[in-house]
Amino acid sequence: MKIDLTNPRVILAEEIREKLRNVEFDGPELMAMAVGGSVSRGQADAFSDLELLCFWDVFPDIETRR
């Protein structure tokens, strides 16, 4: 299944990924990000949300997640 790279939510996910790529975290390292839900299945519409999944090398504490 192909993801529509022109979908506004896919574009937003890419922008967020690029911004986070340049952030220095004081703590666990962000290893990867993925898009889930209807956006990842190519079924997103105007009412769909954007589900971003973040993967760290260790689970960050509450302050880091904020």
C-alpha positions in Angstrom: 0.0 0.0 0.0 1.3 3.4 -0.9 1.2 6.4 1.4 0.0 9.7 -0.3 3.0 11.9 0.2 0.8 15.0 -0.6 -1.5 14.3 2.3 -1.3 17.3 4.7 -0.9 15.0 7.7 2.0 13.2 6.0 3.6 16.5 5.3 3.1 17.6 8.9 4.7 14.3 10.1 7.7 15.0 7.9 8.0 18.6 9.2 7.8 17.3 12.9 10.4 14.7 12.2 12.8 17.2 10.6 12.4 19.6 13.6 13.0 16.8 16.1 16.0 15.6 14.2 17.8 18.8 15.2 16.7 18.8 18.9 19.3 17.9 21.5 17.6 15.9 24.2 19.2 15.7 27.6 18.5 12.1 28.3 17.2 9.2 26.2 17.9 9.3 22.5 15.0 9.3 20.1 15.8 6.4 17.8 12.9 6.4 15.3 9.5 7.8 14.5 6.6 6.2 12.6 3.2 7.2 11.5 0.3 5.0 12.5 -3.5 4.8 12.0 -5.4 5.9 8.9 -2.5 8.1 7.7 -0.2 5.1 7.6 -2.8 3.0 5.7 -3.4 5.7 3.1 -7.0 6.1 4.4 -6.8 9.5 6.0 -9.5 12.1 5.3 -10.2 15.7 6.6 -11.3 14.3 10.0 -8.3 12.1 10.6 -5.8 12.7 13.4 -2.1 12.2 13.1 -0.6 9.4 15.2 3.1 9.7 15.7 4.9 6.8 17.4 8.3 7.6 19.0 10.9 5.1 19.9 13.6 5.9 22.4 16.7 3.8 23.4 15.2 3.9 27.0 11.8 5.1 28.1 12.1 8.9 29.0 10.9 10.3 32.2 7.8 12.6 32.4 9.9 15.9 32.1 11.6 14.7 28.9 8.3 13.7 27.4 6.8 17.2 28.0 
